[in-house]
Amino acid sequence: MVNAQENFERGKTQKMFRPSKSFLMRVVILSCWVTSFVQCFAHEALAQEKIRIGISFLSPSFLPTVVAEKKGFYTKYGIASEHVLISLSVAMSALGTGDLDYACSVAQGVAAAIKGFPLKLVMITQNNLVFALVVRPEVQKVADLKGKTVGISYLGSTMHLVADTIFRHHGLVPGKDVNFLSAGDNQGRLLALEAGRVDASFGDPPFNIWADKRGYKVLVWAHDYITLPQTSILVTDKKIQQSRDQVKRVIKGTIEGLRFIKERREESIDILARWSKVDRETATGMFESFFPAYSSDGTMTDEILKAALEDALRRAKIEKSIPINQIADRTILAEAQKELGIK
């Protein structure tokens, strides 16, 4: 009798707690939601690995890292990036103190590296220079600028080197046949041109676009005279040693930014217009001028690195031989490219 009563109570209990189909469905949905929330939380936590990238001004030269940030490619690889406007000479010191994690340059980085600063290029984002020599309408050839003053950014800059190369190519000796005036950024050089302080000036887009609207013209482009990389990602040796995986993820995100620029021109122009605070017509002109110079995958060839190294040695008046591996580390880039299926 007792056994019969126990069996009855057990059966009643089992029946009372038998889950319905709707209950099971709610459990499954809740489980999926919790899993999704945890994955999202983990992703957000990963994305909080913050980095600071130093750039000198709002130029298309830095569009690859800006696109990587704006389109979420860095976030995809667990990076929360911030671009910091800073003088590139100051940026080299900021890398050393840890106030910056990365900087975008070639000339300043190589110049520091050949003097013993523990710094490396880890990828190239812009393979060539995009400088134009802008002149008044009556100037027909470079030789017409004999005895004139030409605006550049500052003495010792890459622009200064380009100006020197171009004028010597045309038989004019800087300091004797033509003078250079340090006039600052694009706006400063345009003001100097309009004020008559200089007779011609070098600049990079949108300088040529602004000048064209004011009646000036482009006489020559730098890339017709010299092949020299303009922008790279720079990091310290310490960063490479202590955060190698982060460096690789930054490289991957930047490569995806470069791909986006190559494949999605209209969207890239929109990003450039908003970021640089110019109208779309100006942004389009800037983008088209820079587009051929962008790297497709960050590759640093021996030719590109040798050109950057020779430029730095010549400007520093250093005659000793310095190996490429003192200015660049290509091992992390090779790993990133392989993992992305590029090489």
C-alpha positions as CSV (number, residue, x, y, z in Angstrom):
1,M,0.0,0.0,0.0
2,V,2.8,2.3,0.9
3,N,4.7,1.5,-2.4
4,A,1.6,2.2,-4.4
5,Q,1.2,5.6,-2.6
6,E,4.9,6.5,-3.3
7,N,4.5,5.6,-7.0
8,F,1.4,7.8,-7.2
9,E,3.2,10.8,-5.6
10,R,6.3,10.3,-7.8
11,G,4.2,10.1,-11.0
12,K,2.3,13.2,-9.9
13,T,5.6,15.1,-9.3
14,Q,7.1,14.1,-12.6
15,K,3.9,15.2,-14.4
16,M,3.9,18.5,-12.6
17,F,7.5,19.4,-13.7
18,R,7.4,18.0,-17.2
19,P,8.6,21.0,-19.3
20,S,6.3,22.2,-22.1
21,K,7.6,22.8,-25.7
22,S,7.1,26.6,-25.2
23,F,9.1,26.5,-22.0
24,L,11.9,24.7,-23.7
25,M,11.9,27.2,-26.5
26,R,12.1,30.1,-24.1
27,V,15.1,28.3,-22.4
28,V,16.9,27.9,-25.8
29,I,16.2,31.6,-26.7
30,L,17.5,32.8,-23.3
31,S,20.6,30.6,-23.7
32,C,21.3,32.0,-27.1
33,W,20.8,35.5,-25.8
34,V,23.2,35.0,-22.9
35,T,25.8,33.4,-25.2
36,S,25.5,36.3,-27.6
37,F,25.8,38.8,-24.8
38,V,28.9,37.1,-23.4
39,Q,30.5,37.1,-26.9
40,C,29.6,40.7,-27.4
41,F,31.0,41.6,-24.0
42,A,34.2,39.7,-24.7
43,H,34.5,41.4,-28.1
44,E,34.0,44.9,-26.5
45,A,36.5,44.0,-23.8
46,L,39.0,43.0,-26.4
47,A,38.4,46.2,-28.3
48,Q,39.5,48.3,-25.3
49,E,43.2,47.7,-26.1
50,K,43.8,51.4,-26.7
51,I,46.5,52.8,-29.0
52,R,47.5,56.3,-30.0
53,I,48.6,57.0,-33.6
54,G,50.6,60.2,-34.3
55,I,50.0,62.1,-37.5
56,S,51.2,65.6,-38.5
57,F,48.1,67.0,-40.1
58,L,44.8,66.2,-41.8
59,S,46.3,64.8,-45.0
60,P,45.3,62.0,-47.4
61,S,48.8,60.6,-46.5
62,F,47.2,59.2,-43.3
63,L,43.9,58.0,-44.9
64,P,44.8,54.3,-44.6
65,T,44.9,54.3,-40.8
66,V,41.9,56.7,-40.6
67,V,39.9,54.3,-42.8
68,A,41.0,51.4,-40.6
69,E,39.7,53.3,-37.6
70,K,36.4,54.6,-39.1
71,K,35.4,51.4,-40.8
72,G,36.1,49.3,-37.7
73,F,39.0,47.2,-39.0
74,Y,41.1,48.0,-35.9
75,T,38.1,47.1,-33.7
76,K,37.9,43.8,-35.5
77,Y,41.4,43.0,-34.3
78,G,40.8,44.2,-30.7
79,I,42.2,47.7,-31.1
80,A,40.6,51.0,-30.0
81,S,42.6,53.6,-31.9
82,E,42.9,57.4,-31.5
83,H,44.7,59.7,-34.0
84,V,46.7,62.4,-32.4
85,L,47.8,65.6,-34.3
86,I,51.5,66.2,-33.5
87,S,54.7,67.5,-35.0
88,L,56.5,64.4,-36.4
89,S,59.8,65.5,-34.7
90,V,58.0,65.6,-31.4
91,A,56.3,62.3,-32.3
92,M,59.6,60.5,-32.4
93,S,60.2,61.5,-28.8
94,A,56.6,60.6,-27.8
95,L,57.2,57.1,-29.2
96,G,60.2,56.8,-27.0
97,T,58.3,57.9,-23.8
98,G,55.3,55.8,-24.6
99,D,52.9,58.8,-25.1
100,L,52.4,57.5,-28.6
101,D,52.2,53.8,-29.6
102,Y,52.6,54.3,-33.4
103,A,53.4,57.2,-35.8
104,C,52.9,57.6,-39.5
105,S,56.0,58.8,-41.3
106,V,59.0,57.6,-43.2
107,A,61.6,60.4,-43.3
108,Q,61.5,61.3,-39.6
109,G,61.5,57.7,-38.6
110,V,64.5,56.7,-40.7
111,A,66.4,59.8,-39.7
112,A,66.0,58.8,-36.1
113,A,66.8,55.2,-36.7
114,I,70.2,55.9,-38.5
115,K,71.2,57.9,-35.4
116,G,70.6,55.0,-33.1
117,F,67.1,55.6,-31.9
118,P,65.4,52.1,-31.5
119,L,62.7,52.6,-34.0
120,K,61.4,50.5,-37.0
121,L,59.2,50.9,-40.0
122,V,56.8,47.9,-40.0
123,M,54.8,48.6,-43.1
124,I,54.6,51.1,-46.0
125,T,51.2,52.8,-46.6
126,Q,52.3,55.3,-49.3
127,N,54.9,54.2,-51.8
128,N,55.6,57.6,-53.4
129,L,55.6,61.3,-52.9
130,V,52.7,63.5,-53.9
131,F,54.3,66.9,-54.0
132,A,53.6,69.5,-56.7
133,L,55.5,72.6,-57.7
134,V,52.9,75.4,-58.1
135,V,53.7,78.5,-60.1
136,R,52.2,81.6,-61.6
137,P,50.6,81.2,-65.1
138,E,53.4,83.0,-66.9
139,V,56.0,80.4,-65.7
140,Q,56.5,77.9,-68.5
141,K,59.5,75.8,-67.3
142,V,61.5,75.2,-64.1
143,A,64.5,77.3,-65.5
144,D,62.2,80.3,-65.5
145,L,62.4,80.3,-61.7
146,K,66.1,81.3,-61.7
147,G,66.7,84.1,-59.2
148,K,63.3,83.5,-57.6
149,T,62.2,82.4,-54.1
150,V,60.3,79.1,-53.7
151,G,58.2,78.1,-50.7
152,I,58.8,74.7,-48.9
153,S,57.6,73.4,-45.6
154,Y,60.8,73.7,-43.7
155,L,64.6,73.3,-44.2
156,G,65.7,69.7,-43.9
157,S,62.3,68.3,-44.7
158,T,61.5,65.7,-47.4
159,M,59.9,68.6,-49.4
160,H,63.2,70.4,-49.2
161,L,65.1,67.4,-50.6
162,V,62.6,67.1,-53.4
163,A,62.9,70.8,-54.3
164,D,66.7,70.5,-54.2
165,T,66.6,67.5,-56.5
166,I,64.2,69.0,-59.1
167,F,66.1,72.3,-59.4
168,R,69.5,70.6,-59.7
169,H,68.0,68.4,-62.4
170,H,67.2,71.6,-64.3
171,G,70.6,73.1,-63.8
172,L,69.7,75.5,-61.0
173,V,71.8,75.4,-57.8
174,P,69.8,76.0,-54.6
175,G,71.2,78.9,-52.6
176,K,72.8,80.4,-55.7
177,D,70.3,80.3,-58.5
178,V,67.1,79.8,-56.5
179,N,66.3,80.4,-52.8
180,F,64.0,78.4,-50.5
181,L,61.8,79.9,-47.9
182,S,60.3,77.9,-45.0
183,A,56.6,78.7,-45.1
184,G,55.0,76.0,-42.9
185,D,52.0,74.0,-43.9
186,N,49.9,74.1,-47.1
187,Q,47.9,77.1,-46.0
188,G,51.1,79.0,-44.9
189,R,52.7,78.3,-48.3
190,L,49.6,79.5,-50.2
191,L,49.5,82.7,-48.1
192,A,53.1,83.3,-48.8
193,L,52.5,82.8,-52.5
194,E,49.5,85.2,-52.6
195,A,51.4,87.8,-50.5
196,G,54.3,87.7,-52.9
197,R,56.8,86.5,-50.4
198,V,57.5,83.5,-52.7
199,D,57.3,83.2,-56.5
200,A,56.4,79.5,-56.5
201,S,55.8,76.9,-53.9
202,F,55.8,73.1,-53.3
203,G,52.8,71.5,-51.7
204,D,50.7,68.4,-51.5
205,P,46.9,68.0,-52.1
206,P,44.8,70.0,-51.5
207,F,47.4,72.7,-52.0
208,N,47.3,72.3,-55.8
209,I,43.5,72.4,-55.8
210,W,43.4,75.6,-53.7
211,A,46.1,77.1,-56.0
212,D,44.3,76.2,-59.2
213,K,41.2,78.0,-58.0
214,R,43.3,81.1,-57.5
215,G,44.8,81.1,-60.9
216,Y,48.1,79.3,-60.3
217,K,49.1,76.0,-62.0
218,V,51.1,72.8,-61.4
219,L,54.4,72.9,-63.2
220,V,55.9,69.5,-62.2
221,W,55.2,66.6,-59.8
222,A,57.8,65.2,-57.5
223,H,57.2,61.6,-58.5
224,D,58.5,62.3,-62.0
225,Y,61.9,63.0,-60.5
226,I,62.3,60.9,-57.4
227,T,60.9,57.6,-56.0
228,L,60.7,57.8,-52.3
229,P,58.1,56.4,-49.8
230,Q,56.2,59.0,-47.9
231,T,54.3,57.3,-45.2
232,S,54.8,54.2,-43.1
233,I,53.8,52.8,-39.7
234,L,56.5,53.4,-37.1
235,V,57.0,51.6,-33.8
236,T,59.8,51.3,-31.2
237,D,61.8,48.2,-30.8
238,K,60.4,48.0,-27.2
239,K,56.8,47.9,-28.6
240,I,57.8,45.1,-31.0
241,Q,59.4,43.1,-28.2
242,Q,56.6,43.6,-25.6
243,S,53.5,43.8,-27.9
244,R,54.4,42.0,-31.0
245,D,50.9,40.5,-31.4
246,Q,49.3,44.0,-31.1
247,V,51.7,45.3,-33.8
248,K,50.6,42.5,-36.1
249,R,46.9,43.3,-35.5
250,V,47.5,46.9,-36.2
251,I,49.2,45.9,-39.5
252,K,46.3,43.7,-40.4
253,G,43.8,46.4,-39.7
254,T,45.8,48.9,-41.8
255,I,46.1,46.4,-44.7
256,E,42.3,46.1,-44.6
257,G,42.1,49.9,-44.7
258,L,44.3,49.9,-47.8
259,R,42.2,47.3,-49.4
260,F,39.1,49.3,-48.7
261,I,40.6,52.4,-50.3
262,K,41.5,50.4,-53.4
263,E,38.1,48.8,-53.7
264,R,35.7,51.4,-52.3
265,R,36.8,54.7,-53.8
266,E,33.5,56.6,-53.3
267,E,33.2,55.6,-49.6
268,S,36.8,56.4,-49.1
269,I,36.3,59.9,-50.5
270,D,33.4,60.4,-48.2
271,I,35.5,59.4,-45.2
272,L,38.3,61.8,-46.4
273,A,35.9,64.7,-46.9
274,R,34.4,64.3,-43.4
275,W,37.7,63.7,-41.6
276,S,39.7,66.5,-43.3
277,K,36.7,68.9,-43.2
278,V,36.7,69.8,-46.9
279,D,33.9,69.7,-49.5
280,R,33.5,66.6,-51.6
281,E,34.9,68.2,-54.8
282,T,38.1,69.0,-53.0
283,A,38.2,65.6,-51.3
284,T,37.8,63.9,-54.7
285,G,40.7,65.9,-56.1
286,M,42.9,65.1,-53.1
287,F,42.0,61.4,-53.3
288,E,42.7,61.1,-57.0
289,S,46.1,62.7,-56.6
290,F,47.1,60.3,-53.8
291,F,45.4,57.1,-55.0
292,P,48.2,55.8,-57.3
293,A,50.7,56.3,-54.4
294,Y,48.9,54.1,-51.8
295,S,50.3,50.7,-51.2
296,S,48.0,47.7,-51.7
297,D,49.3,45.5,-48.8
298,G,52.1,47.4,-46.9
299,T,55.0,45.6,-48.7
300,M,58.5,47.1,-48.0
301,T,60.7,46.2,-50.9
302,D,64.5,46.5,-50.8
303,E,64.3,49.3,-53.4
304,I,61.9,51.4,-51.3
305,L,63.8,50.9,-48.1
306,K,67.2,51.6,-49.7
307,A,65.7,54.8,-51.2
308,A,64.5,56.0,-47.8
309,L,67.8,55.0,-46.2
310,E,70.0,56.8,-48.8
311,D,67.8,59.9,-48.5
312,A,68.2,60.0,-44.7
313,L,72.0,59.4,-44.9
314,R,72.4,62.1,-47.5
315,R,70.5,64.6,-45.4
316,A,72.4,63.7,-42.2
317,K,75.7,63.8,-44.1
318,I,76.5,60.3,-42.8
319,E,78.8,58.3,-45.1
320,K,79.0,55.0,-43.2
321,S,77.0,52.0,-44.4
322,I,73.8,51.1,-42.5
323,P,71.9,47.8,-43.0
324,I,68.2,47.9,-43.9
325,N,67.3,45.9,-40.8
326,Q,68.3,48.9,-38.6
327,I,65.4,51.0,-40.0
328,A,62.8,48.3,-40.8
329,D,61.4,45.0,-39.4
330,R,59.6,43.1,-42.2
331,T,59.0,39.9,-40.2
332,I,55.7,40.9,-38.6
333,L,54.4,42.2,-41.9
334,A,55.2,38.9,-43.5
335,E,53.3,37.0,-40.8
336,A,50.3,39.3,-41.1
337,Q,50.2,39.1,-44.9
338,K,50.4,35.3,-44.7
339,E,47.6,35.1,-42.2
340,L,45.5,37.3,-44.5
341,G,46.2,35.1,-47.4
342,I,48.2,37.7,-49.3
343,K,51.6,35.9,-49.6
